[in-house]
Amino acid sequence: MLSYGQHTLSSYEPIIVPKKLKYYYQNVDFSKRGEALKEELALLTIVKHTRILPYSKRHPFLEKANADPKKTGNLLLMYTGESRSKEFVQKRGNPEGTINTEHIYPQSYIKRLSHSTEEPLGDLHHLQYADRSKNSSRGNLPFGAGKGQAGRVFQRKAWYPSDDYRGDVARMVLYMNLRYNLPCEQVSMGGISLLLKWNAEDPISVLEIQRNNEIEAAQGNRNPFIDNPYLATLIFGEVEGYTVENLWR
């Protein structure tokens, strides 16, 4: 039985990596569990991250990652799911743009907690386009439990990312923990338990898959928790009552 922190799981499903991803995960021993599997996936994620992008160079890559597949020239925004023209992206030459860049793991925490700030600050896997007002409302608040649309919760001391984006947030924060060893507790009022619940409640979306593929093309590595959310269960364990589907059977 896996025991990792307060989360336990007594049985596991076998992991069979799909053919289309064997090129990427071929050297990972998926018979391992807990910290041993985390170490292997962390090493892979670091080694595959072959192109370190400065934060200032993010826009061309994010525009591909968040492109609306149903409307050319539009972007899908974090927290709301709104489709809006990329002409509204706030950047040099367009300082009044209504779309700006959200750091799922806030910049202020990264600067305080990370030994090296350039890599995590510019890592596309936790950067998202969002409506400027939503980004401002969230600020650097930790995420907290809620229901319905995105907004402040817990007497405005935390941010709920919405029912449709809670899983996205969980998988991005877990990636930042895996890649940079950044603590989940800093950005989640419910600690890792809340993230594991969200990972189970909100399955991966078409946008997450698109982003994972585009970001791999841009910087070389993937978010394994998007490829298979069940990997979070194998590493961190399962919160009682919340089961994640294994996509690699």
DRENTORLUM-811711 format. One record per residue (C-alpha): x, y, z; residue in three letters; residue number from 1. Coordinates in steps of 0.1 Angstrom, whole numbers. Example, Ala and Ser with C-alpha at 12.3 -4.5 7.8 and 13.67 -1.06 7.14 Angstrom:
BEGIN
{xx->123&yy->-45&zz->78&rest->ALA&nr->1}
{xx->137&yy->-11&zz->71&rest->SER&nr->2}
This chain:
BEGIN
{xx->0&yy->0&zz->0&rest->MET&nr->1}
{xx->13&yy->34&zz->-9&rest->LEU&nr->2}
{xx->16&yy->58&zz->19&rest->SER&nr->3}
{xx->26&yy->93&zz->8&rest->TYR&nr->4}
{xx->17&yy->120&zz->34&rest->GLY&nr->5}
{xx->-19&yy->115&zz->44&rest->GLN&nr->6}
{xx->-30&yy->100&zz->11&rest->HIS&nr->7}
{xx->-31&yy->62&zz->6&rest->THR&nr->8}
{xx->-41&yy->38&zz->-21&rest->LEU&nr->9}
{xx->-42&yy->1&zz->-17&rest->SER&nr->10}
{xx->-43&yy->-11&zz->-53&rest->SER&nr->11}
{xx->-31&yy->2&zz->-86&rest->TYR&nr->12}
{xx->-40&yy->-3&zz->-123&rest->GLU&nr->13}
{xx->-12&yy->-12&zz->-146&rest->PRO&nr->14}
{xx->4&yy->15&zz->-168&rest->ILE&nr->15}
{xx->6&yy->9&zz->-205&rest->ILE&nr->16}
{xx->21&yy->39&zz->-223&rest->VAL&nr->17}
{xx->3&yy->45&zz->-256&rest->PRO&nr->18}
{xx->24&yy->41&zz->-288&rest->LYS&nr->19}
{xx->22&yy->78&zz->-296&rest->LYS&nr->20}
{xx->39&yy->87&zz->-263&rest->LEU&nr->21}
{xx->64&yy->59&zz->-260&rest->LYS&nr->22}
{xx->91&yy->81&zz->-276&rest->TYR&nr->23}
{xx->88&yy->104&zz->-247&rest->TYR&nr->24}
{xx->83&yy->81&zz->-217&rest->TYR&nr->25}
{xx->103&yy->51&zz->-229&rest->GLN&nr->26}
{xx->129&yy->54&zz->-201&rest->ASN&nr->27}
{xx->105&yy->57&zz->-172&rest->VAL&nr->28}
{xx->99&yy->27&zz->-150&rest->ASP&nr->29}
{xx->61&yy->29&zz->-144&rest->PHE&nr->30}
{xx->62&yy->-1&zz->-120&rest->SER&nr->31}
{xx->76&yy->24&zz->-94&rest->LYS&nr->32}
{xx->53&yy->43&zz->-71&rest->ARG&nr->33}
{xx->53&yy->73&zz->-48&rest->GLY&nr->34}
{xx->86&yy->92&zz->-44&rest->GLU&nr->35}
{xx->105&yy->68&zz->-66&rest->ALA&nr->36}
{xx->82&yy->74&zz->-96&rest->LEU&nr->37}
{xx->82&yy->111&zz->-88&rest->LYS&nr->38}
{xx->120&yy->112&zz->-90&rest->GLU&nr->39}
{xx->120&yy->95&zz->-124&rest->GLU&nr->40}
{xx->93&yy->118&zz->-139&rest->LEU&nr->41}
{xx->110&yy->148&zz->-124&rest->ALA&nr->42}
{xx->143&yy->139&zz->-140&rest->LEU&nr->43}
{xx->126&yy->133&zz->-174&rest->LEU&nr->44}
{xx->108&yy->166&zz->-172&rest->THR&nr->45}
{xx->140&yy->185&zz->-164&rest->ILE&nr->46}
{xx->161&yy->167&zz->-191&rest->VAL&nr->47}
{xx->134&yy->172&zz->-218&rest->LYS&nr->48}
{xx->132&yy->209&zz->-210&rest->HIS&nr->49}
{xx->158&yy->217&zz->-236&rest->THR&nr->50}
{xx->148&yy->252&zz->-245&rest->ARG&nr->51}
{xx->145&yy->277&zz->-216&rest->ILE&nr->52}
{xx->123&yy->305&zz->-228&rest->LEU&nr->53}
{xx->127&yy->340&zz->-213&rest->PRO&nr->54}
{xx->94&yy->353&zz->-200&rest->TYR&nr->55}
{xx->96&yy->382&zz->-224&rest->SER&nr->56}
{xx->94&yy->358&zz->-254&rest->LYS&nr->57}
{xx->62&yy->340&zz->-243&rest->ARG&nr->58}
{xx->36&yy->355&zz->-266&rest->HIS&nr->59}
{xx->42&yy->337&zz->-299&rest->PRO&nr->60}
{xx->42&yy->304&zz->-281&rest->PHE&nr->61}
{xx->12&yy->311&zz->-259&rest->LEU&nr->62}
{xx->-8&yy->323&zz->-289&rest->GLU&nr->63}
{xx->-4&yy->289&zz->-304&rest->LYS&nr->64}
{xx->-10&yy->270&zz->-271&rest->ALA&nr->65}
{xx->-42&yy->289&zz->-263&rest->ASN&nr->66}
{xx->-55&yy->293&zz->-299&rest->ALA&nr->67}
{xx->-92&yy->287&zz->-303&rest->ASP&nr->68}
{xx->-94&yy->257&zz->-327&rest->PRO&nr->69}
{xx->-129&yy->268&zz->-337&rest->LYS&nr->70}
{xx->-121&yy->305&zz->-345&rest->LYS&nr->71}
{xx->-89&yy->315&zz->-362&rest->THR&nr->72}
{xx->-72&yy->344&zz->-346&rest->GLY&nr->73}
{xx->-89&yy->340&zz->-313&rest->ASN&nr->74}
{xx->-75&yy->328&zz->-279&rest->LEU&nr->75}
{xx->-93&yy->308&zz->-252&rest->LEU&nr->76}
{xx->-90&yy->325&zz->-218&rest->LEU&nr->77}
{xx->-83&yy->309&zz->-185&rest->MET&nr->78}
{xx->-110&yy->308&zz->-158&rest->TYR&nr->79}
{xx->-138&yy->319&zz->-181&rest->THR&nr->80}
{xx->-133&yy->299&zz->-213&rest->GLY&nr->81}
{xx->-141&yy->330&zz->-233&rest->GLU&nr->82}
{xx->-128&yy->332&zz->-269&rest->SER&nr->83}
{xx->-113&yy->366&zz->-277&rest->ARG&nr->84}
{xx->-92&yy->380&zz->-305&rest->SER&nr->85}
{xx->-55&yy->378&zz->-300&rest->LYS&nr->86}
{xx->-54&yy->415&zz->-310&rest->GLU&nr->87}
{xx->-64&yy->422&zz->-274&rest->PHE&nr->88}
{xx->-33&yy->407&zz->-259&rest->VAL&nr->89}
{xx->-15&yy->432&zz->-236&rest->GLN&nr->90}
{xx->21&yy->435&zz->-248&rest->LYS&nr->91}
{xx->46&yy->461&zz->-259&rest->ARG&nr->92}
{xx->28&yy->483&zz->-284&rest->GLY&nr->93}
{xx->-6&yy->474&zz->-269&rest->ASN&nr->94}
{xx->-4&yy->483&zz->-232&rest->PRO&nr->95}
{xx->-41&yy->487&zz->-228&rest->GLU&nr->96}
{xx->-49&yy->452&zz->-241&rest->GLY&nr->97}
{xx->-77&yy->433&zz->-222&rest->THR&nr->98}
{xx->-59&yy->400&zz->-222&rest->ILE&nr->99}
{xx->-27&yy->394&zz->-201&rest->ASN&nr->100}
{xx->-6&yy->366&zz->-188&rest->THR&nr->101}
{xx->-16&yy->347&zz->-157&rest->GLU&nr->102}
{xx->10&yy->329&zz->-136&rest->HIS&nr->103}
{xx->-8&yy->299&zz->-121&rest->ILE&nr->104}
{xx->21&yy->297&zz->-97&rest->TYR&nr->105}
{xx->25&yy->334&zz->-88&rest->PRO&nr->106}
{xx->57&yy->353&zz->-97&rest->GLN&nr->107}
{xx->61&yy->366&zz->-61&rest->SER&nr->108}
{xx->61&yy->330&zz->-47&rest->TYR&nr->109}
{xx->86&yy->318&zz->-74&rest->ILE&nr->110}
{xx->110&yy->346&zz->-66&rest->LYS&nr->111}
{xx->108&yy->338&zz->-30&rest->ARG&nr->112}
{xx->109&yy->300&zz->-31&rest->LEU&nr->113}
{xx->130&yy->291&zz->-62&rest->SER&nr->114}
{xx->168&yy->290&zz->-64&rest->HIS&nr->115}
{xx->165&yy->300&zz->-101&rest->SER&nr->116}
{xx->137&yy->323&zz->-113&rest->THR&nr->117}
{xx->143&yy->325&zz->-150&rest->GLU&nr->118}
{xx->133&yy->289&zz->-158&rest->GLU&nr->119}
{xx->100&yy->288&zz->-138&rest->PRO&nr->120}
{xx->89&yy->323&zz->-146&rest->LEU&nr->121}
{xx->90&yy->316&zz->-184&rest->GLY&nr->122}
{xx->78&yy->280&zz->-182&rest->ASP&nr->123}
{xx->48&yy->279&zz->-205&rest->LEU&nr->124}
{xx->32&yy->250&zz->-187&rest->HIS&nr->125}
{xx->19&yy->274&zz->-160&rest->HIS&nr->126}
{xx->14&yy->305&zz->-181&rest->LEU&nr->127}
{xx->-21&yy->312&zz->-193&rest->GLN&nr->128}
{xx->-39&yy->340&zz->-211&rest->TYR&nr->129}
{xx->-67&yy->355&zz->-190&rest->ALA&nr->130}
{xx->-90&yy->385&zz->-189&rest->ASP&nr->131}
{xx->-70&yy->413&zz->-173&rest->ARG&nr->132}
{xx->-97&yy->420&zz->-147&rest->SER&nr->133}
{xx->-98&yy->383&zz->-137&rest->LYS&nr->134}
{xx->-60&yy->382&zz->-134&rest->ASN&nr->135}
{xx->-61&yy->413&zz->-113&rest->SER&nr->136}
{xx->-88&yy->399&zz->-90&rest->SER&nr->137}
{xx->-68&yy->367&zz->-84&rest->ARG&nr->138}
{xx->-35&yy->385&zz->-79&rest->GLY&nr->139}
{xx->-13&yy->361&zz->-60&rest->ASN&nr->140}
{xx->-40&yy->346&zz->-39&rest->LEU&nr->141}
{xx->-38&yy->309&zz->-32&rest->PRO&nr->142}
{xx->-65&yy->286&zz->-47&rest->PHE&nr->143}
{xx->-94&yy->276&zz->-25&rest->GLY&nr->144}
{xx->-125&yy->254&zz->-28&rest->ALA&nr->145}
{xx->-156&yy->268&zz->-43&rest->GLY&nr->146}
{xx->-184&yy->262&zz->-68&rest->LYS&nr->147}
{xx->-195&yy->276&zz->-101&rest->GLY&nr->148}
{xx->-177&yy->305&zz->-118&rest->GLN&nr->149}
{xx->-142&yy->318&zz->-110&rest->ALA&nr->150}
{xx->-140&yy->343&zz->-82&rest->GLY&nr->151}
{xx->-127&yy->350&zz->-47&rest->ARG&nr->152}
{xx->-137&yy->327&zz->-18&rest->VAL&nr->153}
{xx->-130&yy->324&zz->19&rest->PHE&nr->154}
{xx->-137&yy->360&zz->27&rest->GLN&nr->155}
{xx->-118&yy->370&zz->-5&rest->ARG&nr->156}
{xx->-86&yy->354&zz->8&rest->LYS&nr->157}
{xx->-85&yy->327&zz->-19&rest->ALA&nr->158}
{xx->-93&yy->322&zz->-55&rest->TRP&nr->159}
{xx->-116&yy->295&zz->-70&rest->TYR&nr->160}
{xx->-106&yy->289&zz->-107&rest->PRO&nr->161}
{xx->-142&yy->278&zz->-117&rest->SER&nr->162}
{xx->-157&yy->243&zz->-121&rest->ASP&nr->163}
{xx->-143&yy->240&zz->-156&rest->ASP&nr->164}
{xx->-107&yy->250&zz->-148&rest->TYR&nr->165}
{xx->-100&yy->235&zz->-114&rest->ARG&nr->166}
{xx->-85&yy->204&zz->-129&rest->GLY&nr->167}
{xx->-63&yy->225&zz->-152&rest->ASP&nr->168}
{xx->-50&yy->244&zz->-122&rest->VAL&nr->169}
{xx->-43&yy->213&zz->-102&rest->ALA&nr->170}
{xx->-23&yy->197&zz->-130&rest->ARG&nr->171}
{xx->-3&yy->229&zz->-136&rest->MET&nr->172}
{xx->5&yy->233&zz->-99&rest->VAL&nr->173}
{xx->15&yy->196&zz->-97&rest->LEU&nr->174}
{xx->37&yy->201&zz->-127&rest->TYR&nr->175}
{xx->55&yy->230&zz->-110&rest->MET&nr->176}
{xx->60&yy->208&zz->-79&rest->ASN&nr->177}
{xx->74&yy->181&zz->-101&rest->LEU&nr->178}
{xx->96&yy->203&zz->-123&rest->ARG&nr->179}
{xx->109&yy->228&zz->-98&rest->TYR&nr->180}
{xx->100&yy->212&zz->-64&rest->ASN&nr->181}
{xx->79&yy->242&zz->-56&rest->LEU&nr->182}
{xx->55&yy->235&zz->-27&rest->PRO&nr->183}
{xx->18&yy->230&zz->-34&rest->CYS&nr->184}
{xx->8&yy->244&zz->0&rest->GLU&nr->185}
{xx->19&yy->279&zz->-10&rest->GLN&nr->186}
{xx->-7&yy->281&zz->-37&rest->VAL&nr->187}
{xx->-35&yy->258&zz->-24&rest->SER&nr->188}
{xx->-54&yy->265&zz->8&rest->MET&nr->189}
{xx->-64&yy->229&zz->9&rest->GLY&nr->190}
{xx->-28&yy->217&zz->3&rest->GLY&nr->191}
{xx->-22&yy->188&zz->-21&rest->ILE&nr->192}
{xx->-55&yy->172&zz->-10&rest->SER&nr->193}
{xx->-75&yy->199&zz->-28&rest->LEU&nr->194}
{xx->-54&yy->196&zz->-59&rest->LEU&nr->195}
{xx->-59&yy->158&zz->-60&rest->LEU&nr->196}
{xx->-96&yy->163&zz->-56&rest->LYS&nr->197}
{xx->-97&yy->188&zz->-85&rest->TRP&nr->198}
{xx->-76&yy->164&zz->-106&rest->ASN&nr->199}
{xx->-102&yy->138&zz->-101&rest->ALA&nr->200}
{xx->-133&yy->160&zz->-105&rest->GLU&nr->201}
{xx->-123&yy->178&zz->-137&rest->ASP&nr->202}
{xx->-110&yy->156&zz->-165&rest->PRO&nr->203}
{xx->-84&yy->169&zz->-190&rest->ILE&nr->204}
{xx->-98&yy->191&zz->-217&rest->SER&nr->205}
{xx->-92&yy->195&zz->-254&rest->VAL&nr->206}
{xx->-74&yy->228&zz->-246&rest->LEU&nr->207}
{xx->-51&yy->211&zz->-221&rest->GLU&nr->208}
{xx->-41&yy->185&zz->-247&rest->ILE&nr->209}
{xx->-35&yy->212&zz->-273&rest->GLN&nr->210}
{xx->-14&yy->232&zz->-249&rest->ARG&nr->211}
{xx->7&yy->202&zz->-239&rest->ASN&nr->212}
{xx->15&yy->194&zz->-275&rest->ASN&nr->213}
{xx->23&yy->230&zz->-284&rest->GLU&nr->214}
{xx->44&yy->236&zz->-253&rest->ILE&nr->215}
{xx->64&yy->205&zz->-260&rest->GLU&nr->216}
{xx->72&yy->218&zz->-295&rest->ALA&nr->217}
{xx->82&yy->251&zz->-279&rest->ALA&nr->218}
{xx->103&yy->241&zz->-249&rest->GLN&nr->219}
{xx->108&yy->203&zz->-252&rest->GLY&nr->220}
{xx->89&yy->189&zz->-222&rest->ASN&nr->221}
{xx->54&yy->178&zz->-214&rest->ARG&nr->222}
{xx->31&yy->179&zz->-184&rest->ASN&nr->223}
{xx->28&yy->142&zz->-175&rest->PRO&nr->224}
{xx->-4&yy->149&zz->-154&rest->PHE&nr->225}
{xx->-21&yy->160&zz->-186&rest->ILE&nr->226}
{xx->-10&yy->130&zz->-205&rest->ASP&nr->227}
{xx->-24&yy->108&zz->-177&rest->ASN&nr->228}
{xx->-39&yy->124&zz->-146&rest->PRO&nr->229}
{xx->-37&yy->90&zz->-129&rest->TYR&nr->230}
{xx->0&yy->95&zz->-126&rest->LEU&nr->231}
{xx->-7&yy->120&zz->-97&rest->ALA&nr->232}
{xx->-25&yy->91&zz->-79&rest->THR&nr->233}
{xx->5&yy->69&zz->-84&rest->LEU&nr->234}
{xx->28&yy->95&zz->-69&rest->ILE&nr->235}
{xx->8&yy->113&zz->-43&rest->PHE&nr->236}
{xx->-19&yy->87&zz->-35&rest->GLY&nr->237}
{xx->-56&yy->90&zz->-36&rest->GLU&nr->238}
{xx->-80&yy->112&zz->-16&rest->VAL&nr->239}
{xx->-107&yy->90&zz->-2&rest->GLU&nr->240}
{xx->-139&yy->92&zz->-24&rest->GLY&nr->241}
{xx->-121&yy->107&zz->-54&rest->TYR&nr->242}
{xx->-110&yy->83&zz->-81&rest->THR&nr->243}
{xx->-90&yy->94&zz->-112&rest->VAL&nr->244}
{xx->-94&yy->75&zz->-145&rest->GLU&nr->245}
{xx->-63&yy->58&zz->-157&rest->ASN&nr->246}
{xx->-60&yy->68&zz->-194&rest->LEU&nr->247}
{xx->-31&yy->44&zz->-200&rest->TRP&nr->248}
{xx->-46&yy->9&zz->-198&rest->ARG&nr->249}
